[in-house]
């Protein structure tokens, strides 16, 4: 599947949104994707486009401001555990693709949090893994600092 980077091979992947790189939902379905999680506000009210291909869709927009605005970090902080639990609940029987607009800040942040929880790693370790997979991760102005600040609040020690 073009443009998908896998964090858990063939189970949990991320990518840019269809506004940046068009997607082939028929191909996604053929390859077994049965959930798309959108963290981009661009996908609000567009679930019908995804569901038409037999793929379930959850849209939970996260703030995208660069630099982040006051309150963005708190909004993200409280939503990450909910999304992580949702992914963890679906994963045993699902293949999930997560996306935001550019696939480089909000998506890697959620994936980093997922890695922290599922692999019991530190914020820095998870972010380093995501940066190795997506070299442009956390490059929007102020996003590296905000991501590290948010994820460090969950650090296991």
CORUR-V156765 format. One record per pair of residues at least 6 apart in sequence whose C-alpha atoms are under 7 Angstrom apart, sorted by the first residue. I is the first residue (numbers start at 1). J is the second residue. Records with the same first field share a line. If there is no record, write none. Layout:
I = J + J
//
This chain:
1 = 28
3 = 15
4 = 13 + 14 + 15
5 = 13 + 14 + 15
6 = 12 + 13 + 14
7 = 13
10 = 95
11 = 91 + 94 + 95 + 96
12 = 95 + 96 + 97
13 = 96 + 97 + 98
14 = 97 + 98 + 99 + 103 + 107
15 = 98 + 99 + 103
16 = 99 + 100 + 101 + 102 + 103
17 = 99 + 100 + 101 + 102 + 103
19 = 101
20 = 101 + 102
25 = 50 + 53
26 = 53
29 = 53 + 55
32 = 95
33 = 55 + 95 + 96
34 = 55 + 56 + 94 + 95 + 96
35 = 55 + 56 + 57 + 94 + 95 + 96 + 97
36 = 56 + 57 + 58 + 96 + 97 + 98
37 = 57 + 58 + 59 + 97 + 98 + 99
38 = 58 + 59 + 60 + 61 + 98 + 99 + 100
39 = 59 + 60 + 61 + 62 + 99 + 100 + 106
40 = 61 + 62 + 100 + 101
41 = 61
43 = 59
44 = 59
47 = 57
50 = 56 + 57
51 = 57
62 = 76 + 106
63 = 72
66 = 140 + 141 + 142
67 = 141 + 142 + 143
68 = 142
73 = 146 + 150
77 = 150
80 = 110
84 = 114
98 = 107
99 = 107
100 = 106 + 107
104 = 134 + 136 + 137 + 138
105 = 137 + 138 + 140 + 143
108 = 130 + 137
109 = 147
112 = 126 + 127 + 130
113 = 151
115 = 121 + 126
116 = 122 + 123 + 126
120 = 156
122 = 155 + 156
123 = 148 + 151 + 152 + 155
130 = 137
131 = 137
138 = 144
//
